[in-house]
Every structure is written in C-alpha cells, then in structure tokens.
C-alpha cells in the first residue's frame, strides 16, 4: 500500500493499493463520466487487462477511505524515467480532489524510487481538466508527443515531499 496521508476535499484519506482478489472487480468497474470517454476507456477493466498482459505497467487501486474509487498505473521506462498512466477516477467520485491526492501520493512515491530523476505522463490535448491538474502540480511540457498525447514531466527534485 502507498499511503502518504493525503486526503481528498471531503477528508477521506486516499491510498493506492495493489490489485488483489478482494478489489479487482471494484477496480474493473470504475467508469468515467460519459463526456470523458474521448480521453479514457469506458471502464478501468481495459487498464487491468493491459497490466496483466504486458510487463510494462503496474496497476494500483485508488482507495478513498475503504472504498475503491479509481485506478492508476505506473511504469519505469528504458531510459530510467518513471511514468504515470491510466488514471481513471469513477465519475461519481470526481470533483472531490481524489485525482489531485492520487497524483501527489504517486509522484512522491515514485520520486523516492532508486534512480528516479523525472516522472512523466501523457494526456490528450483536448483533456483540459487533466492539463490544468498536471500543470498545477508542476508538470511541464517536454515538447514530445506520445500516441497523439502531450508529454509532460516533473523533475523528482521538484516533487513536494509529503
């Protein structure tokens, strides 16, 4: 479990947990708001399948209190950078600061990993809410594009310790 004591705006503690026999169904059922489906899959099940079929990504359950409310995954690239991907917060849970709590928790945890110098992620240019969140957390554009998505990065040294 990754828990740095970060809470959402309702006061629930947000932690990241390994996917296991007790939570995988709840994670698989996480669904975005309908208008977000241009940017993310209809269900987090797609991300879970990706992480079970490939060795690159590692899925985590996003929990607010004791409830599964989302999915996020991370990876280490060949160049040594760490990546965040597949963040999906259930539509009913959005607007409560869960995504911000996830990003703060996961970037702090990744920045502590051996050899971590930078954390990267990519997002669809039309996903302005994601762009605002990542910019507010200190991520800056690299100028690169990955699968038609904007690539941004945050130096590990710039991650605010929790």
Residue, then its C-alpha position, 0 to 999 in steps of 0.5 A: x500500500x502507498x499511503x502518504x496521508x493525503x486526503x481528498x476535499x471531503x477528508x477521506x484519506x486516499x491510498x493506492x493499493x495493489x490489485x488483489x482478489x478482494x478489489x479487482x472487480x471494484x477496480x474493473x468497474x470504475x467508469x468515467x463520466x460519459x463526456x470523458x470517454x474521448x480521453x479514457x476507456x469506458x471502464x478501468x477493466x481495459x487498464x487491468x487487462x493491459x497490466x496483466x498482459x504486458x510487463x510494462x505497467x503496474x496497476x494500483x487501486x485508488x482507495x478513498x477511505x475503504x472504498x475503491x474509487x479509481x485506478x492508476x498505473x505506473x511504469x519505469x521506462x528504458x531510459x530510467x524515467x518513471x511514468x504515470x498512466x491510466x488514471x481513471x477516477x469513477x465519475x461519481x467520485x470526481x470533483x472531490x480532489x481524489x485525482x489531485x491526492x492520487x497524483x501527489x501520493x504517486x509522484x512522491x512515491x515514485x520520486x523516492x524510487x532508486x534512480x528516479x530523476x523525472x516522472x512523466x505522463x501523457x494526456x490528450x490535448x483536448x483533456x483540459x481538466x487533466x492539463x490544468x491538474x498536471x500543470x498545477x502540480x508542476x508538470x511541464x511540457x517536454x515538447x514530445x508527443x506520445x500516441x497523439x498525447x502531450x508529454x509532460x514531466x516533473x523533475x523528482x527534485x521538484x516533487x513536494x515531499x509529503 
